[in-house]
Amino acid sequence: GGRGASLAVGNATLGLMIALREAAGDQPAGRYALMPALTFAATAQAALWAGLTPLICDIDPNDWGASAEAEERLLREYGDRIAVLLP
């Protein structure tokens, strides 16, 4: 009972690293974390610490979020090697 309900961490990077590792499952090696180019550097570092390789996606110049077209292209190209997708 209560397992996984919450976890206190020292900072947001540690929290992101733990969340990425949990989302990637037991075998993150050789898999990617798809993320927009316009993100904090610690996002890519958290992916590396979680055993994933950052896969950088172009942004949409209108809203500065990930470009839907670029995400779709990378999803087609890398398929199930993408373990997580960060907004």
URKA-V465999 format. One record per residue. N is the residue number from 1. OMEGA is omega in whole degrees, 0 to 359 (NA if undefined). BURIAL is I if it has 9 or more other C-alpha atoms within 8 Angstrom, else O. Layout:
{{N OMEGA BURIAL} {N OMEGA BURIAL}}
This chain:
{{1 175 O} {2 181 O} {3 177 O} {4 183 O} {5 179 O} {6 179 O} {7 177 O} {8 178 O} {9 183 O} {10 179 O} {11 184 O} {12 179 O} {13 177 I} {14 178 I} {15 178 I} {16 179 I} {17 180 I} {18 179 I} {19 179 O} {20 179 I} {21 178 I} {22 181 O} {23 182 O} {24 181 I} {25 188 O} {26 185 O} {27 181 O} {28 185 I} {29 179 O} {30 181 O} {31 189 I} {32 170 I} {33 181 I} {34 183 I} {35 179 I} {36 180 I} {37 181 I} {38 180 O} {39 178 O} {40 182 O} {41 181 O} {42 177 O} {43 177 I} {44 179 I} {45 178 O} {46 177 I} {47 178 I} {48 180 I} {49 179 O} {50 177 I} {51 181 I} {52 175 I} {53 177 I} {54 176 I} {55 189 O} {56 183 O} {57 175 I} {58 178 I} {59 174 I} {60 183 I} {61 180 O} {62 182 O} {63 178 O} {64 174 O} {65 178 I} {66 177 I} {67 180 I} {68 181 O} {69 180 O} {70 177 I} {71 180 I} {72 179 O} {73 180 O} {74 177 I} {75 177 I} {76 184 O} {77 186 O} {78 175 O} {79 185 O} {80 173 O} {81 174 O} {82 183 I} {83 182 I} {84 177 I} {85 179 O} {86 179 O} {87 NA O}}
